[in-house]
Amino acid sequence: MTRIEPLPPPRPPSGFGRLRAGRWFLLVGAALLLAFTAAILATLSTLTETRDSRVYIIDVIDPLVLHTLELSTAVTTEESAIRGYGRTNEESFRAEYARARTAETAAENAIKALIPQEPSLGLDLTRVRTAIEAWRRDYADAIVRNVPTQGRNTAAQLAEVNSVRFGAVRNALADQQKHLEELHRAGSHRLEEGWDTFYRALGALAALLVLSVILFTLLVRYVVLKPVARLAEQVRLVSQGDFDHELRVTHPAEMAELSGHADAMRRRIIAEWRNTSRAQRALEDQAAELRRSNGELEQFAYVASHDLQEPLRKVASFTQMLEQRYGDQLDDRAKQYIKFAVDGAKRMQLLINDLLDFSRVGRVSNEREPVSTEEIFATAVGNLAAPIEDTGATVTHDELPMVNGNRLLLTQLFQNLIGNAVKFRSEAPPMIHIGVRRDGDMWEFCCADNGIGVDQKYADRIFLIFQRLHPRDVYPGTGIGLALCRKIVEYHGGRIWLEKEPDTPGTVFRWTLEATDE
């Protein structure tokens, strides 16, 4: 494979592209953040001032106006009550005068409680208090003193004093109310100005928000989207077959770097593709050679199954004919040699058949479909009916599932395993059990018997072809059965193994097959 040299780093872009897109976003974001911070601080300051102005009007000025009105009403009630008392000498007027004085005191105390928040009203309240005390001293107290001696003429005699003194009280109250109105107008003006400033600040924030959206939209468009679109267009040209088209984007720096890496990948892919094309041609040549070899293998299988077995049958038959015709002329050693020759020919024929079966796995029939292992088990046991009956073997099984596999090969798998359990039996009658359990996407089967068992040191060797653990005169066979079982299981995507330490005497083989939902 051709070695591809790494590309040099992309050339640094000039002008606008020198800055990375992240830095542009950072700069614009920092500027907008400062503007937003200033606008928010101004808005909060204005909102605080507006709130203070509102609190000043609602919690100070308006209560002062109310209590001043209460004070004016109480003083007016006092004047009417004491004047009525001076004219009629009735005690009810005097009681009303006392109640009005109580109301006057309450209103004055309420005003005094609010004066610390508006000290300029203290002088007005002092004038009002001086005028009220002068009116009370010269008029109200005088009426109370003179009523017992002067009777109903008391009010008329002091009418001029009342007019002068109470007029001063009215003027003082009017000045205080006028002052409160000016304070209310000033507070309302500040409140309106505060709301106007607040709305302007909100407008500035909205304008900044719109401006930021516009700026970021333009920034994304010119710094991100357009370079990405250019790179996408170039990549599209390459994907449509123009593999020699160079991928190049100059700005921003990230896109320039990305286009450089993408172009390096393009060049590397082209080189790999060219190398792969050469390798594919080589693979095609190898596939053709493999097909030719498989054809020769099939031809060999045909020759082995027909032409090679015919000479073996002739050797066996003519050797037997030799023994029958000239048997009386042969000694015991010659007869033994003839027996060895016949036995060898038959074993060679059996070995050829087993080799053919081994080579056919996955080659002659590769159809796999959902099959019932219950039916496969029944077929295998039916094929082994004679040895099972001769040995008195008992074969049991769990409820067997559906698997995905080849019916003929799986039948041979079950038949070989059950047949081995019957062949390698102990002195007791064979007890064979086929079990199964679900393991994810696979079914795990087991074949357990009470036979002679297998030493664990031969656990891997028994699955190799032509590997025997016992002499042929003790246990007949070619030593290919378990190797064939492993090849069948592996062809079905599973595995087969010998259980290390079975719970009961004998041998336990386990294997897995692909499950199916059908």
One Martini backbone bead per residue (centre of mass of N, CA, C, O) as a GRO file, in nm:
protein
  518
    1MET     BB    1   0.096   0.036   0.022
    2THR     BB    2   0.074   0.360  -0.009
    3ARG     BB    3   0.232   0.623   0.123
    4ILE     BB    4   0.100   0.900   0.308
    5GLU     BB    5   0.162   1.215   0.331
    6PRO     BB    6   0.144   1.467   0.524
    7LEU     BB    7   0.003   1.760   0.544
    8PRO     BB    8   0.031   2.072   0.552
    9PRO     BB    9  -0.052   2.333   0.700
   10PRO     BB   10  -0.257   2.571   0.669
   11ARG     BB   11  -0.279   2.869   0.554
   12PRO     BB   12  -0.293   3.168   0.673
   13PRO     BB   13  -0.517   3.391   0.688
   14SER     BB   14  -0.643   3.695   0.580
   15GLY     BB   15  -0.766   3.939   0.756
   16PHE     BB   16  -1.062   3.833   0.860
   17GLY     BB   17  -0.945   3.526   0.886
   18ARG     BB   18  -0.744   3.545   1.132
   19LEU     BB   19  -0.983   3.514   1.292
   20ARG     BB   20  -1.162   3.345   1.488
   21ALA     BB   21  -1.486   3.288   1.537
   22GLY     BB   22  -1.475   3.294   1.847
   23ARG     BB   23  -1.352   3.583   1.864
   24TRP     BB   24  -1.579   3.733   1.735
   25PHE     BB   25  -1.793   3.650   1.934
   26LEU     BB   26  -1.642   3.764   2.181
   27LEU     BB   27  -1.630   4.060   2.103
   28VAL     BB   28  -1.928   4.112   2.050
   29GLY     BB   29  -2.027   4.001   2.322
   30ALA     BB   30  -1.872   4.203   2.502
   31ALA     BB   31  -1.998   4.462   2.393
   32LEU     BB   32  -2.293   4.382   2.452
   33LEU     BB   33  -2.255   4.333   2.753
   34LEU     BB   34  -2.180   4.619   2.829
   35ALA     BB   35  -2.437   4.750   2.723
   36PHE     BB   36  -2.632   4.584   2.893
   37THR     BB   37  -2.518   4.664   3.168
   38ALA     BB   38  -2.567   4.967   3.147
   39ALA     BB   39  -2.873   4.948   3.093
   40ILE     BB   40  -2.944   4.791   3.349
   41LEU     BB   41  -2.835   4.992   3.555
   42ALA     BB   42  -3.009   5.228   3.463
   43THR     BB   43  -3.279   5.085   3.509
   44LEU     BB   44  -3.241   5.027   3.811
   45SER     BB   45  -3.200   5.317   3.900
   46THR     BB   46  -3.468   5.425   3.792
   47LEU     BB   47  -3.647   5.226   3.946
   48THR     BB   48  -3.559   5.319   4.226
   49GLU     BB   49  -3.643   5.617   4.201
   50THR     BB   50  -3.939   5.560   4.135
   51ARG     BB   51  -4.003   5.409   4.390
   52ASP     BB   52  -3.932   5.641   4.586
   53SER     BB   53  -4.138   5.841   4.474
   54ARG     BB   54  -4.385   5.670   4.529
   55VAL     BB   55  -4.342   5.633   4.832
   56TYR     BB   56  -4.341   5.938   4.900
   57ILE     BB   57  -4.633   5.992   4.809
   58ILE     BB   58  -4.790   5.757   4.955
   59ASP     BB   59  -4.632   5.762   5.256
   60VAL     BB   60  -4.628   6.096   5.293
   61ILE     BB   61  -4.797   6.309   5.138
   62ASP     BB   62  -5.080   6.186   5.148
   63PRO     BB   63  -5.097   6.167   5.461
   64LEU     BB   64  -5.051   6.470   5.512
   65VAL     BB   65  -5.301   6.565   5.366
   66LEU     BB   66  -5.502   6.407   5.534
   67HIS     BB   67  -5.417   6.517   5.818
   68THR     BB   68  -5.466   6.813   5.748
   69LEU     BB   69  -5.765   6.777   5.696
   70GLU     BB   70  -5.831   6.672   5.975
   71LEU     BB   71  -5.730   6.922   6.125
   72SER     BB   72  -5.922   7.123   5.987
   73THR     BB   73  -6.183   6.982   6.071
   74ALA     BB   74  -6.139   6.991   6.376
   75VAL     BB   75  -6.113   7.302   6.406
   76THR     BB   76  -6.386   7.370   6.280
   77THR     BB   77  -6.549   7.213   6.488
   78GLU     BB   78  -6.453   7.373   6.732
   79GLU     BB   79  -6.563   7.647   6.644
   80SER     BB   80  -6.861   7.568   6.622
   81ALA     BB   81  -6.899   7.452   6.908
   82ILE     BB   82  -6.804   7.706   7.080
   83ARG     BB   83  -7.005   7.898   6.951
   84GLY     BB   84  -7.261   7.742   7.036
   85TYR     BB   85  -7.203   7.757   7.338
   86GLY     BB   86  -7.206   8.075   7.355
   87ARG     BB   87  -7.519   8.093   7.256
   88THR     BB   88  -7.660   7.836   7.440
   89ASN     BB   89  -7.520   7.675   7.686
   90GLU     BB   90  -7.466   7.388   7.580
   91GLU     BB   91  -7.307   7.086   7.657
   92SER     BB   92  -7.293   6.948   7.376
   93PHE     BB   93  -7.090   7.147   7.252
   94ARG     BB   94  -6.863   7.089   7.452
   95ALA     BB   95  -6.834   6.788   7.382
   96GLU     BB   96  -6.769   6.836   7.082
   97TYR     BB   97  -6.514   6.998   7.140
   98ALA     BB   98  -6.357   6.765   7.273
   99ARG     BB   99  -6.361   6.573   7.032
  100ALA     BB  100  -6.216   6.764   6.836
  101ARG     BB  101  -5.951   6.782   7.002
  102THR     BB  102  -5.880   6.485   6.976
  103ALA     BB  103  -5.862   6.488   6.666
  104GLU     BB  104  -5.643   6.705   6.654
  105THR     BB  105  -5.424   6.548   6.807
  106ALA     BB  106  -5.410   6.303   6.617
  107ALA     BB  107  -5.335   6.458   6.360
  108GLU     BB  108  -5.079   6.594   6.471
  109ASN     BB  109  -4.924   6.333   6.542
  110ALA     BB  110  -4.922   6.222   6.253
  111ILE     BB  111  -4.758   6.456   6.135
  112LYS     BB  112  -4.509   6.431   6.321
  113ALA     BB  113  -4.431   6.137   6.226
  114LEU     BB  114  -4.369   6.257   5.915
  115ILE     BB  115  -4.156   6.491   5.935
  116PRO     BB  116  -3.877   6.336   5.905
  117GLN     BB  117  -3.949   6.294   5.585
  118GLU     BB  118  -4.053   6.621   5.602
  119PRO     BB  119  -3.911   6.890   5.741
  120SER     BB  120  -4.050   7.143   5.594
  121LEU     BB  121  -4.330   7.104   5.767
  122GLY     BB  122  -4.261   7.207   6.055
  123LEU     BB  123  -4.316   7.516   6.022
  124ASP     BB  124  -4.615   7.491   5.947
  125LEU     BB  125  -4.705   7.349   6.207
  126THR     BB  126  -4.615   7.575   6.398
  127ARG     BB  127  -4.808   7.792   6.289
  128VAL     BB  128  -5.066   7.638   6.341
  129ARG     BB  129  -5.025   7.598   6.644
  130THR     BB  130  -5.009   7.902   6.718
  131ALA     BB  131  -5.288   7.983   6.607
  132ILE     BB  132  -5.457   7.787   6.777
  133GLU     BB  133  -5.364   7.881   7.056
  134ALA     BB  134  -5.462   8.176   7.021
  135TRP     BB  135  -5.759   8.109   6.970
  136ARG     BB  136  -5.806   7.953   7.234
  137ARG     BB  137  -5.719   8.175   7.435
  138ASP     BB  138  -5.905   8.425   7.314
  139TYR     BB  139  -6.180   8.239   7.274
  140ALA     BB  140  -6.247   7.955   7.389
  141ASP     BB  141  -6.163   8.004   7.687
  142ALA     BB  142  -6.336   8.260   7.722
  143ILE     BB  143  -6.610   8.126   7.686
  144VAL     BB  144  -6.588   7.925   7.917
  145ARG     BB  145  -6.556   8.153   8.138
  146ASN     BB  146  -6.822   8.351   8.054
  147VAL     BB  147  -7.086   8.184   8.055
  148PRO     BB  148  -7.175   8.200   8.362
  149THR     BB  149  -7.208   8.531   8.341
  150GLN     BB  150  -7.316   8.599   8.028
  151GLY     BB  151  -7.410   8.373   7.859
  152ARG     BB  152  -7.544   8.422   7.538
  153ASN     BB  153  -7.338   8.681   7.489
  154THR     BB  154  -7.050   8.569   7.451
  155ALA     BB  155  -7.011   8.528   7.141
  156ALA     BB  156  -7.074   8.821   7.053
  157GLN     BB  157  -6.836   8.961   7.212
  158LEU     BB  158  -6.609   8.751   7.051
  159ALA     BB  159  -6.628   8.774   6.736
  160GLU     BB  160  -6.378   8.941   6.650
  161VAL     BB  161  -6.165   8.754   6.769
  162ASN     BB  162  -6.245   8.507   6.602
  163SER     BB  163  -6.195   8.629   6.323
  164VAL     BB  164  -5.890   8.673   6.362
  165ARG     BB  165  -5.782   8.403   6.478
  166PHE     BB  166  -5.918   8.199   6.272
  167GLY     BB  167  -5.796   8.327   6.024
  168ALA     BB  168  -5.504   8.242   6.098
  169VAL     BB  169  -5.561   7.939   6.090
  170ARG     BB  170  -5.649   7.921   5.797
  171ASN     BB  171  -5.388   8.030   5.675
  172ALA     BB  172  -5.198   7.814   5.788
  173LEU     BB  173  -5.344   7.572   5.658
  174ALA     BB  174  -5.322   7.676   5.367
  175ASP     BB  175  -5.014   7.679   5.357
  176GLN     BB  176  -4.977   7.378   5.412
  177GLN     BB  177  -5.142   7.275   5.169
  178LYS     BB  178  -4.974   7.420   4.955
  179HIS     BB  179  -4.710   7.277   5.019
  180LEU     BB  180  -4.818   6.991   4.967
  181GLU     BB  181  -4.885   7.037   4.669
  182GLU     BB  182  -4.598   7.097   4.579
  183LEU     BB  183  -4.481   6.827   4.669
  184HIS     BB  184  -4.667   6.654   4.494
  185ARG     BB  185  -4.586   6.771   4.221
  186ALA     BB  186  -4.285   6.701   4.243
  187GLY     BB  187  -4.321   6.395   4.283
  188SER     BB  188  -4.480   6.345   4.021
  189HIS     BB  189  -4.260   6.446   3.833
  190ARG     BB  190  -4.048   6.240   3.915
  191LEU     BB  191  -4.217   5.992   3.845
  192GLU     BB  192  -4.251   6.053   3.545
  193GLU     BB  193  -3.952   6.071   3.479
  194GLY     BB  194  -3.889   5.783   3.570
  195TRP     BB  195  -4.073   5.638   3.368
  196ASP     BB  196  -3.949   5.756   3.118
  197THR     BB  197  -3.666   5.647   3.173
  198PHE     BB  198  -3.751   5.349   3.186
  199TYR     BB  199  -3.863   5.330   2.898
  200ARG     BB  200  -3.601   5.410   2.761
  201ALA     BB  201  -3.436   5.174   2.874
  202LEU     BB  202  -3.611   4.954   2.750
  203GLY     BB  203  -3.567   5.049   2.462
  204ALA     BB  204  -3.262   5.007   2.468
  205LEU     BB  205  -3.272   4.706   2.524
  206ALA     BB  206  -3.432   4.631   2.273
  207ALA     BB  207  -3.229   4.749   2.074
  208LEU     BB  208  -2.993   4.572   2.167
  209LEU     BB  209  -3.129   4.306   2.102
  210VAL     BB  210  -3.171   4.355   1.803
  211LEU     BB  211  -2.874   4.418   1.743
  212SER     BB  212  -2.764   4.143   1.837
  213VAL     BB  213  -2.922   3.973   1.639
  214ILE     BB  214  -2.807   4.103   1.386
  215LEU     BB  215  -2.507   4.059   1.443
  216PHE     BB  216  -2.520   3.750   1.480
  217THR     BB  217  -2.639   3.691   1.207
  218LEU     BB  218  -2.411   3.811   1.042
  219LEU     BB  219  -2.186   3.649   1.174
  220VAL     BB  220  -2.295   3.369   1.105
  221ARG     BB  221  -2.310   3.411   0.801
  222TYR     BB  222  -1.998   3.513   0.746
  223VAL     BB  223  -1.843   3.305   0.952
  224VAL     BB  224  -2.017   3.028   0.896
  225LEU     BB  225  -2.223   2.973   0.663
  226LYS     BB  226  -2.060   3.049   0.410
  227PRO     BB  227  -1.816   2.864   0.457
  228VAL     BB  228  -1.988   2.607   0.479
  229ALA     BB  229  -2.113   2.630   0.197
  230ARG     BB  230  -1.849   2.617   0.041
  231LEU     BB  231  -1.760   2.344   0.153
  232ALA     BB  232  -2.015   2.187   0.066
  233GLU     BB  233  -1.982   2.236  -0.238
  234GLN     BB  234  -1.710   2.097  -0.263
  235VAL     BB  235  -1.801   1.825  -0.148
  236ARG     BB  236  -2.018   1.775  -0.364
  237LEU     BB  237  -1.826   1.753  -0.600
  238VAL     BB  238  -1.675   1.512  -0.491
  239SER     BB  239  -1.931   1.322  -0.453
  240GLN     BB  240  -1.989   1.344  -0.782
  241GLY     BB  241  -1.658   1.275  -0.886
  242ASP     BB  242  -1.456   1.522  -0.817
  243PHE     BB  243  -1.170   1.415  -0.673
  244ASP     BB  244  -0.965   1.664  -0.768
  245HIS     BB  245  -1.100   1.862  -0.590
  246GLU     BB  246  -1.023   2.127  -0.399
  247LEU     BB  247  -1.027   2.199  -0.056
  248ARG     BB  248  -1.110   2.557   0.003
  249VAL     BB  249  -1.092   2.775   0.292
  250THR     BB  250  -0.995   3.094   0.428
  251HIS     BB  251  -1.255   3.157   0.612
  252PRO     BB  252  -1.202   3.102   0.890
  253ALA     BB  253  -0.968   2.939   1.064
  254GLU     BB  254  -1.137   2.683   1.115
  255MET     BB  255  -1.221   2.637   0.817
  256ALA     BB  256  -0.938   2.621   0.703
  257GLU     BB  257  -0.855   2.378   0.873
  258LEU     BB  258  -1.087   2.190   0.788
  259SER     BB  259  -1.031   2.193   0.483
  260GLY     BB  260  -0.748   2.077   0.506
  261HIS     BB  261  -0.832   1.807   0.637
  262ALA     BB  262  -1.037   1.725   0.420
  263ASP     BB  263  -0.831   1.721   0.188
  264ALA     BB  264  -0.651   1.509   0.313
  265MET     BB  265  -0.870   1.294   0.316
  266ARG     BB  266  -0.921   1.290   0.015
  267ARG     BB  267  -0.635   1.205  -0.069
  268ARG     BB  268  -0.632   0.948   0.102
  269ILE     BB  269  -0.878   0.812  -0.028
  270ILE     BB  270  -0.771   0.802  -0.312
  271ALA     BB  271  -0.528   0.630  -0.248
  272GLU     BB  272  -0.689   0.398  -0.119
  273TRP     BB  273  -0.866   0.341  -0.365
  274ARG     BB  274  -0.641   0.264  -0.555
  275ASN     BB  275  -0.535   0.038  -0.380
  276THR     BB  276  -0.806  -0.115  -0.366
  277SER     BB  277  -0.831  -0.172  -0.664
  278ARG     BB  278  -0.585  -0.350  -0.675
  279ALA     BB  279  -0.681  -0.544  -0.453
  280GLN     BB  280  -0.943  -0.627  -0.595
  281ARG     BB  281  -0.812  -0.757  -0.835
  282ALA     BB  282  -0.663  -0.963  -0.665
  283LEU     BB  283  -0.921  -1.088  -0.542
  284GLU     BB  284  -1.044  -1.178  -0.806
  285ASP     BB  285  -0.817  -1.369  -0.875
  286GLN     BB  286  -0.848  -1.539  -0.616
  287ALA     BB  287  -1.143  -1.619  -0.667
  288ALA     BB  288  -1.091  -1.766  -0.927
  289GLU     BB  289  -0.894  -1.967  -0.802
  290LEU     BB  290  -1.097  -2.075  -0.592
  291ARG     BB  291  -1.303  -2.179  -0.793
  292ARG     BB  292  -1.113  -2.373  -0.925
  293SER     BB  293  -1.044  -2.530  -0.666
  294ASN     BB  294  -1.335  -2.617  -0.603
  295GLY     BB  295  -1.374  -2.772  -0.858
  296GLU     BB  296  -1.150  -2.975  -0.800
  297LEU     BB  297  -1.271  -3.069  -0.530
  298GLU     BB  298  -1.530  -3.183  -0.648
  299GLN     BB  299  -1.387  -3.376  -0.840
  300PHE     BB  300  -1.250  -3.531  -0.613
  301ALA     BB  301  -1.508  -3.621  -0.469
  302TYR     BB  302  -1.612  -3.785  -0.702
  303VAL     BB  303  -1.373  -3.975  -0.725
  304ALA     BB  304  -1.382  -4.073  -0.426
  305SER     BB  305  -1.691  -4.182  -0.448
  306HIS     BB  306  -1.611  -4.375  -0.705
  307ASP     BB  307  -1.318  -4.452  -0.807
  308LEU     BB  308  -1.188  -4.527  -0.523
  309GLN     BB  309  -1.407  -4.741  -0.428
  310GLU     BB  310  -1.386  -4.956  -0.647
  311PRO     BB  311  -1.104  -5.080  -0.578
  312LEU     BB  312  -1.184  -5.155  -0.285
  313ARG     BB  313  -1.405  -5.355  -0.360
  314LYS     BB  314  -1.220  -5.541  -0.523
  315VAL     BB  315  -1.023  -5.613  -0.300
  316ALA     BB  316  -1.233  -5.735  -0.109
  317SER     BB  317  -1.370  -5.942  -0.300
  318PHE     BB  318  -1.112  -6.096  -0.409
  319THR     BB  319  -1.010  -6.177  -0.132
  320GLN     BB  320  -1.258  -6.343  -0.055
  321MET     BB  321  -1.242  -6.532  -0.301
  322LEU     BB  322  -0.966  -6.647  -0.232
  323GLU     BB  323  -1.060  -6.776   0.034
  324GLN     BB  324  -1.285  -6.958  -0.084
  325ARG     BB  325  -1.109  -7.117  -0.304
  326TYR     BB  326  -0.814  -7.137  -0.123
  327GLY     BB  327  -0.861  -7.212   0.181
  328ASP     BB  328  -0.744  -7.517   0.192
  329GLN     BB  329  -0.440  -7.400   0.101
  330LEU     BB  330  -0.439  -7.226   0.361
  331ASP     BB  331  -0.321  -7.090   0.623
  332ASP     BB  332  -0.368  -6.907   0.900
  333ARG     BB  333  -0.190  -6.664   0.818
  334ALA     BB  334  -0.320  -6.611   0.542
  335LYS     BB  335  -0.605  -6.562   0.652
  336GLN     BB  336  -0.518  -6.319   0.824
  337TYR     BB  337  -0.425  -6.142   0.588
  338ILE     BB  338  -0.696  -6.133   0.446
  339LYS     BB  339  -0.847  -5.997   0.680
  340PHE     BB  340  -0.675  -5.741   0.687
  341ALA     BB  341  -0.736  -5.648   0.395
  342VAL     BB  342  -1.043  -5.625   0.425
  343ASP     BB  343  -1.044  -5.431   0.666
  344GLY     BB  344  -0.882  -5.204   0.529
  345ALA     BB  345  -1.078  -5.149   0.297
  346LYS     BB  346  -1.323  -5.078   0.472
  347ARG     BB  347  -1.189  -4.848   0.629
  348MET     BB  348  -1.123  -4.676   0.378
  349GLN     BB  349  -1.416  -4.641   0.291
  350LEU     BB  350  -1.512  -4.506   0.553
  351LEU     BB  351  -1.309  -4.271   0.545
  352ILE     BB  352  -1.405  -4.149   0.280
  353ASN     BB  353  -1.693  -4.089   0.370
  354ASP     BB  354  -1.619  -3.904   0.607
  355LEU     BB  355  -1.462  -3.696   0.441
  356LEU     BB  356  -1.699  -3.614   0.268
  357ASP     BB  357  -1.878  -3.513   0.495
  358PHE     BB  358  -1.678  -3.298   0.599
  359SER     BB  359  -1.656  -3.134   0.320
  360ARG     BB  360  -1.977  -3.068   0.289
  361VAL     BB  361  -1.981  -2.864   0.503
  362GLY     BB  362  -2.121  -2.570   0.369
  363ARG     BB  363  -2.120  -2.666   0.043
  364VAL     BB  364  -2.359  -2.834  -0.057
  365SER     BB  365  -2.544  -2.719   0.196
  366ASN     BB  366  -2.662  -2.368   0.277
  367GLU     BB  367  -2.935  -2.405   0.406
  368ARG     BB  368  -3.128  -2.185   0.624
  369GLU     BB  369  -3.379  -2.262   0.875
  370PRO     BB  370  -3.647  -2.312   1.050
  371VAL     BB  371  -3.615  -2.565   1.302
  372SER     BB  372  -3.692  -2.867   1.469
  373THR     BB  373  -3.535  -3.038   1.727
  374GLU     BB  374  -3.749  -3.247   1.780
  375GLU     BB  375  -3.739  -3.377   1.498
  376ILE     BB  376  -3.435  -3.429   1.486
  377PHE     BB  377  -3.425  -3.619   1.730
  378ALA     BB  378  -3.615  -3.832   1.617
  379THR     BB  379  -3.444  -3.904   1.369
  380ALA     BB  380  -3.182  -3.985   1.516
  381VAL     BB  381  -3.308  -4.211   1.691
  382GLY     BB  382  -3.414  -4.377   1.449
  383ASN     BB  383  -3.127  -4.431   1.325
  384LEU     BB  384  -3.046  -4.565   1.633
  385ALA     BB  385  -3.231  -4.810   1.708
  386ALA     BB  386  -3.049  -5.058   1.715
  387PRO     BB  387  -2.826  -4.980   1.930
  388ILE     BB  388  -3.031  -4.903   2.147
  389GLU     BB  389  -3.161  -5.186   2.172
  390ASP     BB  390  -2.906  -5.358   2.221
  391THR     BB  391  -2.814  -5.175   2.492
  392GLY     BB  392  -3.060  -5.046   2.653
  393ALA     BB  393  -3.116  -4.757   2.595
  394THR     BB  394  -3.185  -4.423   2.735
  395VAL     BB  395  -3.372  -4.152   2.578
  396THR     BB  396  -3.384  -3.814   2.670
  397HIS     BB  397  -3.579  -3.493   2.692
  398ASP     BB  398  -3.647  -3.189   2.643
  399GLU     BB  399  -3.796  -2.917   2.538
  400LEU     BB  400  -3.757  -2.839   2.208
  401PRO     BB  401  -3.659  -2.602   1.987
  402MET     BB  402  -3.619  -2.349   1.768
  403VAL     BB  403  -3.399  -2.317   1.485
  404ASN     BB  404  -3.125  -2.194   1.283
  405GLY     BB  405  -3.093  -2.432   1.011
  406ASN     BB  406  -2.977  -2.750   0.905
  407ARG     BB  407  -3.130  -3.043   0.902
  408LEU     BB  408  -2.912  -3.250   0.814
  409LEU     BB  409  -2.676  -3.153   0.998
  410LEU     BB  410  -2.828  -3.169   1.273
  411THR     BB  411  -2.886  -3.468   1.258
  412GLN     BB  412  -2.587  -3.551   1.257
  413LEU     BB  413  -2.517  -3.427   1.528
  414PHE     BB  414  -2.712  -3.588   1.710
  415GLN     BB  415  -2.623  -3.870   1.612
  416ASN     BB  416  -2.326  -3.859   1.702
  417LEU     BB  417  -2.368  -3.803   2.006
  418ILE     BB  418  -2.553  -4.042   2.070
  419GLY     BB  419  -2.369  -4.261   1.949
  420ASN     BB  420  -2.131  -4.214   2.145
  421ALA     BB  421  -2.290  -4.274   2.405
  422VAL     BB  422  -2.342  -4.572   2.321
  423LYS     BB  423  -2.049  -4.667   2.260
  424PHE     BB  424  -1.925  -4.519   2.536
  425ARG     BB  425  -1.993  -4.737   2.754
  426SER     BB  426  -2.070  -4.898   3.026
  427GLU     BB  427  -2.198  -5.152   3.212
  428ALA     BB  428  -2.426  -4.983   3.212
  429PRO     BB  429  -2.695  -4.870   3.097
  430PRO     BB  430  -2.769  -4.629   2.893
  431MET     BB  431  -2.790  -4.270   2.982
  432ILE     BB  432  -2.966  -4.025   2.791
  433HIS     BB  433  -2.953  -3.651   2.775
  434ILE     BB  434  -3.139  -3.376   2.633
  435GLY     BB  435  -3.066  -3.043   2.681
  436VAL     BB  436  -3.201  -2.696   2.752
  437ARG     BB  437  -3.117  -2.337   2.715
  438ARG     BB  438  -3.133  -1.995   2.746
  439ASP     BB  439  -2.883  -1.759   2.571
  440GLY     BB  440  -3.020  -1.518   2.456
  441ASP     BB  441  -2.972  -1.576   2.108
  442MET     BB  442  -2.931  -1.864   2.232
  443TRP     BB  443  -2.902  -2.217   2.238
  444GLU     BB  444  -2.828  -2.451   2.502
  445PHE     BB  445  -2.693  -2.761   2.469
  446CYS     BB  446  -2.707  -3.112   2.593
  447CYS     BB  447  -2.505  -3.425   2.637
  448ALA     BB  448  -2.581  -3.678   2.868
  449ASP     BB  449  -2.395  -3.945   3.034
  450ASN     BB  450  -2.287  -4.289   3.176
  451GLY     BB  451  -2.012  -4.336   3.081
  452ILE     BB  452  -1.657  -4.337   3.064
  453GLY     BB  453  -1.555  -4.082   2.967
  454VAL     BB  454  -1.327  -3.784   2.978
  455ASP     BB  455  -1.035  -3.660   2.986
  456GLN     BB  456  -0.940  -3.329   3.026
  457LYS     BB  457  -0.670  -3.345   2.850
  458TYR     BB  458  -0.877  -3.420   2.586
  459ALA     BB  459  -1.080  -3.178   2.522
  460ASP     BB  460  -0.937  -3.081   2.242
  461ARG     BB  461  -0.855  -3.343   2.083
  462ILE     BB  462  -1.144  -3.470   2.014
  463PHE     BB  463  -1.194  -3.232   1.778
  464LEU     BB  464  -0.996  -3.375   1.605
  465ILE     BB  465  -0.892  -3.515   1.331
  466PHE     BB  466  -0.816  -3.855   1.384
  467GLN     BB  467  -0.873  -3.862   1.697
  468ARG     BB  468  -0.777  -4.117   1.928
  469LEU     BB  469  -0.828  -4.297   2.255
  470HIS     BB  470  -0.877  -4.581   2.112
  471PRO     BB  471  -0.876  -4.872   1.993
  472ARG     BB  472  -1.025  -5.034   1.723
  473ASP     BB  473  -1.090  -5.313   1.877
  474VAL     BB  474  -1.274  -5.159   2.093
  475TYR     BB  475  -1.343  -4.886   1.913
  476PRO     BB  476  -1.489  -4.807   1.650
  477GLY     BB  477  -1.357  -4.598   1.389
  478THR     BB  478  -1.213  -4.272   1.259
  479GLY     BB  479  -1.212  -3.991   1.435
  480ILE     BB  480  -1.451  -3.772   1.301
  481GLY     BB  481  -1.713  -3.701   1.459
  482LEU     BB  482  -1.638  -3.447   1.642
  483ALA     BB  483  -1.527  -3.277   1.413
  484LEU     BB  484  -1.798  -3.265   1.265
  485CYS     BB  485  -1.956  -3.128   1.493
  486ARG     BB  486  -1.789  -2.868   1.505
  487LYS     BB  487  -1.837  -2.781   1.210
  488ILE     BB  488  -2.145  -2.759   1.231
  489VAL     BB  489  -2.162  -2.552   1.463
  490GLU     BB  490  -1.983  -2.331   1.330
  491TYR     BB  491  -2.163  -2.298   1.080
  492HIS     BB  492  -2.406  -2.196   1.293
  493GLY     BB  493  -2.252  -1.994   1.508
  494GLY     BB  494  -2.121  -2.180   1.721
  495ARG     BB  495  -2.037  -2.397   2.005
  496ILE     BB  496  -1.819  -2.663   2.135
  497TRP     BB  497  -1.802  -2.859   2.449
  498LEU     BB  498  -1.647  -2.984   2.735
  499GLU     BB  499  -1.727  -3.060   3.038
  500LYS     BB  500  -1.529  -3.054   3.305
  501GLU     BB  501  -1.742  -3.111   3.574
  502PRO     BB  502  -1.956  -3.329   3.615
  503ASP     BB  503  -2.205  -3.433   3.840
  504THR     BB  504  -2.186  -3.696   3.676
  505PRO     BB  505  -2.110  -3.970   3.544
  506GLY     BB  506  -1.937  -3.908   3.247
  507THR     BB  507  -2.066  -3.715   2.970
  508VAL     BB  508  -2.058  -3.353   2.865
  509PHE     BB  509  -2.208  -3.189   2.600
  510ARG     BB  510  -2.181  -2.857   2.457
  511TRP     BB  511  -2.408  -2.637   2.262
  512THR     BB  512  -2.474  -2.382   2.013
  513LEU     BB  513  -2.772  -2.212   1.880
  514GLU     BB  514  -2.968  -2.033   1.685
  515ALA     BB  515  -3.231  -1.846   1.738
  516THR     BB  516  -3.594  -1.839   1.690
  517ASP     BB  517  -3.927  -1.690   1.660
  518GLU     BB  518  -4.077  -1.932   1.497
   0.00000   0.00000   0.00000
